[in-house]
Amino acid sequence: MNISVLIPVRNEKSNIVACIDSVRWADEIVVVDSGSTDGTIELAMREGARVVQFPWNGRFPKKKNWALENIPWRNEWVLILDADERITPELGAELRAAVKNPRADGYFINRRFIFLGEWIRHCGYYPSWNLRLFRHARGRYERMHGGDTGSGDNEVHEHILLDGSTAYLTKDMLHYAYPDIFTWIEKHNRYSNWEAEIEVGGSTPAPSAAGKKLSTQRKLRVASRRMPFRPLLRFLYSYVLRLGFLDGRAGYMFCRLLATYEMLNVFKARELRRRRAGLSS
């Protein structure tokens, strides 16, 4: 049995070649693009990937769900891989073995977050399990908001809801999400738009459907929205309770940025409530 790979992109020139190279063994590599202007498309095609353009209309579905639903996949199994992620040779071998003799309909993969060149081993960011390999006909990302959240046309924090059984793989993927502070701030400025929209007017699907650990994390996230001093509490939670101090300078910087992210979530949610209250009055 073979694996198809879905890579959602927009202006990922610096990542796309290494990403594709890490899954060179795959039977099919499909890059779903949203009008890149930096040469991403040309590089992906040069590396042998099939490029499909995603015509987003500002509503649901977003990119990954659209791709799962509309692309005529060559294989039953699909691996979803962001452009800033890499599959190690060891994980690649485990993926192929998993679909050759499947013991489940989907597999969770653990991620190592690389921040400023350092692996963040603590701060609540490891382990970081994501359901990424599954029988594509059985899985779709949850719908938590029906419109444009200001976070882009790709799923941000939504999880796969799978109609079937799941298992966990043993090897890690690498996630080079934050090579510099600019990238971290740019991404989390968009992510905080999503957080505010979900807090103010979004929905929260049954968290158990995303897995036990993710269910616990989501329950804690929802409960934290009622707490005062959220930015300070986020720093203390990540740096002290989740042992971020063991990650040295990178861990301290990372936890401070997480507190800033929480501050943006609080401020943007408050701004959104006031704006909508004014429009309705």
Wavefront OBJ file of the C-alpha trace (Angstrom):
o trace
v 0.000 0.000 0.000
v 1.222 3.493 -0.839
v 0.873 6.968 0.690
v -0.191 10.283 -0.842
v 1.169 13.481 0.721
v -0.798 16.733 1.001
v 1.294 19.906 1.469
v -0.737 23.151 1.863
v 1.298 26.242 0.963
v 1.370 29.946 0.258
v 4.714 31.652 -0.395
v 6.853 28.869 1.087
v 9.892 29.246 -1.157
v 12.312 28.798 1.739
v 10.694 25.545 2.885
v 9.120 23.701 -0.009
v 12.193 21.954 -1.452
v 13.339 20.499 1.876
v 9.770 19.507 2.727
v 9.269 17.609 -0.536
v 12.711 16.065 -0.249
v 11.776 14.584 3.150
v 8.907 12.613 1.551
v 10.599 11.711 -1.714
v 9.617 8.089 -1.083
v 5.889 8.903 -1.344
v 3.848 7.553 -4.249
v 2.098 10.928 -4.728
v 2.944 14.470 -3.536
v 0.287 17.144 -3.994
v 1.026 20.788 -3.175
v -2.158 22.813 -2.654
v -1.310 26.460 -3.256
v -3.128 29.751 -2.696
v -1.637 32.028 -5.311
v 2.005 32.050 -4.247
v 4.087 34.832 -5.808
v 7.576 33.957 -4.553
v 8.409 31.011 -6.817
v 6.975 28.288 -4.568
v 4.924 26.807 -7.412
v 7.862 26.567 -9.800
v 10.071 24.947 -7.155
v 7.390 22.417 -6.223
v 6.867 21.424 -9.849
v 10.599 21.181 -10.411
v 10.783 18.762 -7.466
v 8.145 16.543 -9.054
v 5.075 17.534 -7.025
v 1.633 18.090 -8.525
v 0.407 21.624 -7.828
v -3.299 22.355 -7.353
v -4.683 25.865 -6.840
v -7.201 26.396 -4.042
v -9.925 28.971 -4.880
v -11.018 30.040 -1.377
v -14.261 32.016 -1.162
v -13.757 33.260 2.391
v -16.033 30.605 3.866
v -15.866 26.984 4.928
v -14.180 24.732 3.856
v -10.613 25.908 4.185
v -7.634 24.504 2.330
v -7.013 21.100 3.898
v -10.657 20.075 4.076
v -11.175 21.250 0.514
v -8.201 19.208 -0.652
v -9.352 16.072 1.169
v -12.795 16.410 -0.376
v -11.982 17.465 -3.938
v -8.621 16.057 -5.004
v -8.837 12.629 -6.708
v -6.263 10.938 -4.485
v -4.278 8.103 -5.977
v -4.048 6.256 -2.665
v -6.288 5.402 0.253
v -3.833 6.811 2.812
v -2.958 10.530 3.001
v -0.210 12.167 5.043
v -0.748 15.874 5.771
v 2.515 17.791 6.031
v 2.999 21.541 6.444
v 5.779 23.125 4.409
v 7.835 23.869 7.534
v 7.732 20.241 8.677
v 10.113 17.411 7.831
v 9.715 13.641 7.882
v 12.883 11.959 9.106
v 14.058 8.765 7.360
v 13.165 6.761 10.476
v 9.629 8.167 10.552
v 9.283 7.641 6.807
v 10.055 3.958 7.240
v 7.561 3.719 10.101
v 4.853 5.416 8.021
v 5.269 2.977 5.173
v 5.208 0.035 7.565
v 2.068 1.401 9.242
v 0.009 1.384 6.043
v 1.461 -1.897 4.823
v 0.053 -3.702 7.861
v -2.443 -1.235 9.339
v -3.551 -1.620 12.950
v -5.761 1.492 12.822
v -7.486 3.896 10.417
v -5.323 6.840 11.437
v -2.036 7.535 13.183
v -0.907 10.278 15.529
v 2.602 11.656 14.929
v 4.646 13.512 17.533
v 6.318 16.811 16.562
v 9.535 18.418 17.734
v 9.192 22.214 17.673
v 12.418 23.899 16.579
v 12.605 27.508 17.813
v 15.624 29.653 16.862
v 17.464 26.451 16.013
v 16.716 24.813 19.394
v 14.405 21.896 20.122
v 11.785 23.024 22.657
v 11.574 19.942 24.862
v 9.327 21.476 27.510
v 6.995 24.536 27.780
v 4.037 22.222 27.100
v 5.163 21.783 23.484
v 6.509 18.258 23.703
v 5.022 15.807 23.185
v 2.831 17.397 20.500
v 0.615 14.746 18.939
v -1.196 15.369 15.655
v -3.353 13.001 13.614
v -1.622 13.288 10.234
v -1.729 9.899 8.511
v -5.172 8.433 7.897
v -7.547 6.908 5.368
v -8.561 10.131 3.638
v -12.189 9.129 3.098
v -12.666 8.811 6.859
v -11.189 12.055 8.144
v -12.058 15.751 7.958
v -10.994 18.773 9.970
v -13.541 19.969 12.493
v -15.618 23.031 11.675
v -15.219 25.657 14.385
v -15.980 28.800 12.369
v -17.830 29.225 9.113
v -16.218 32.394 7.787
v -13.022 34.390 7.487
v -11.281 34.686 10.860
v -8.451 36.869 9.545
v -6.023 33.989 10.001
v -5.721 32.897 6.386
v -7.283 30.169 4.253
v -5.653 27.220 6.001
v -6.768 25.371 9.124
v -4.964 26.783 12.179
v -5.797 24.850 15.357
v -8.564 22.603 14.076
v -8.075 18.853 14.453
v -8.954 15.875 12.306
v -12.140 14.071 13.288
v -11.721 10.475 12.180
v -14.436 7.908 11.612
v -12.339 4.986 12.736
v -9.663 3.779 15.125
v -6.346 5.505 15.850
v -2.871 4.530 17.000
v 0.386 6.311 17.806
v 3.679 6.131 15.928
v 7.004 6.150 17.760
v 9.231 8.388 15.614
v 9.044 12.210 15.623
v 8.636 14.678 12.797
v 10.562 17.962 12.850
v 8.679 21.264 12.864
v 10.752 24.292 11.843
v 7.891 26.683 12.525
v 9.787 29.578 14.084
v 13.253 30.203 12.611
v 13.203 33.823 13.845
v 11.159 36.214 15.994
v 9.602 37.919 12.956
v 8.093 34.621 11.778
v 6.768 33.820 15.243
v 5.077 37.219 15.570
v 3.670 37.182 12.023
v 2.102 33.761 12.522
v 0.745 34.413 15.998
v -0.721 37.741 14.994
v -2.887 35.762 12.562
v -3.476 32.916 15.004
v -4.726 35.357 17.650
v -7.378 36.557 15.164
v -8.612 32.959 15.038
v -8.499 32.604 18.835
v -10.554 35.780 19.307
v -13.155 34.695 16.759
v -13.511 31.277 18.374
v -13.715 32.751 21.886
v -16.363 35.287 20.925
v -18.504 33.488 18.394
v -17.036 30.165 17.350
v -18.079 26.655 18.248
v -16.257 23.927 20.125
v -16.875 20.419 18.743
v -16.704 17.446 21.060
v -13.039 17.509 22.130
v -12.871 13.769 22.747
v -13.075 13.207 18.999
v -9.586 14.686 18.556
v -7.884 12.290 20.959
v -7.518 12.049 24.739
v -4.523 14.369 25.122
v -5.915 16.979 22.720
v -9.254 16.723 24.499
v -7.602 17.603 27.811
v -5.689 20.480 26.254
v -8.834 21.918 24.702
v -10.785 21.706 27.948
v -7.984 23.575 29.731
v -7.927 26.157 26.937
v -11.655 26.799 27.173
v -11.504 27.016 30.988
v -8.571 29.479 30.858
v -10.692 32.036 29.008
v -12.567 32.756 32.245
v -9.421 33.399 34.272
v -7.945 36.824 35.121
v -4.305 37.760 34.360
v -4.171 35.280 31.499
v -0.837 36.464 29.990
v 0.953 36.141 33.344
v -0.656 32.798 34.058
v 0.335 31.540 30.601
v 3.965 32.439 31.270
v 3.982 30.783 34.695
v 2.229 27.705 33.330
v 4.667 27.267 30.438
v 7.887 28.391 32.132
v 7.412 26.962 35.628
v 4.731 24.267 35.667
v 5.681 22.841 32.247
v 9.414 23.246 32.970
v 10.192 25.749 30.232
v 13.177 26.965 32.267
v 14.934 23.707 31.401
v 15.088 24.856 27.770
v 17.476 27.669 28.695
v 17.432 31.033 26.944
v 15.304 29.699 24.070
v 12.753 28.398 26.574
v 12.565 31.735 28.382
v 12.084 33.644 25.131
v 9.517 31.127 23.926
v 7.454 31.379 27.114
v 7.575 35.169 27.064
v 6.267 35.093 23.511
v 3.502 32.699 24.549
v 2.452 35.233 27.181
v 2.409 37.921 24.483
v 0.236 35.662 22.351
v -2.187 35.275 25.254
v -2.281 39.046 25.638
v -3.186 39.436 21.960
v -5.950 36.849 22.369
v -7.429 38.733 25.328
v -7.228 42.167 23.716
v -8.563 41.046 20.345
v -11.462 39.126 21.896
v -12.406 42.205 23.954
v -12.163 44.432 20.876
v -14.300 42.012 18.871
v -16.998 41.879 21.556
v -17.180 45.665 21.762
v -17.313 46.009 17.980
v -20.133 43.502 17.648
v -22.023 44.984 20.594
v -21.812 48.377 18.887
v -23.076 46.987 15.614
v -26.002 45.275 17.320
v -27.020 48.286 19.391
l 1 2 3 4 5 6 7 8 9 10 11 12 13 14 15 16 17 18 19 20 21 22 23 24 25 26 27 28 29 30 31 32 33 34 35 36 37 38 39 40 41 42 43 44 45 46 47 48 49 50 51 52 53 54 55 56 57 58 59 60 61 62 63 64 65 66 67 68 69 70 71 72 73 74 75 76 77 78 79 80 81 82 83 84 85 86 87 88 89 90 91 92 93 94 95 96 97 98 99 100 101 102 103 104 105 106 107 108 109 110 111 112 113 114 115 116 117 118 119 120 121 122 123 124 125 126 127 128 129 130 131 132 133 134 135 136 137 138 139 140 141 142 143 144 145 146 147 148 149 150 151 152 153 154 155 156 157 158 159 160 161 162 163 164 165 166 167 168 169 170 171 172 173 174 175 176 177 178 179 180 181 182 183 184 185 186 187 188 189 190 191 192 193 194 195 196 197 198 199 200 201 202 203 204 205 206 207 208 209 210 211 212 213 214 215 216 217 218 219 220 221 222 223 224 225 226 227 228 229 230 231 232 233 234 235 236 237 238 239 240 241 242 243 244 245 246 247 248 249 250 251 252 253 254 255 256 257 258 259 260 261 262 263 264 265 266 267 268 269 270 271 272 273 274 275 276 277 278 279 280 281
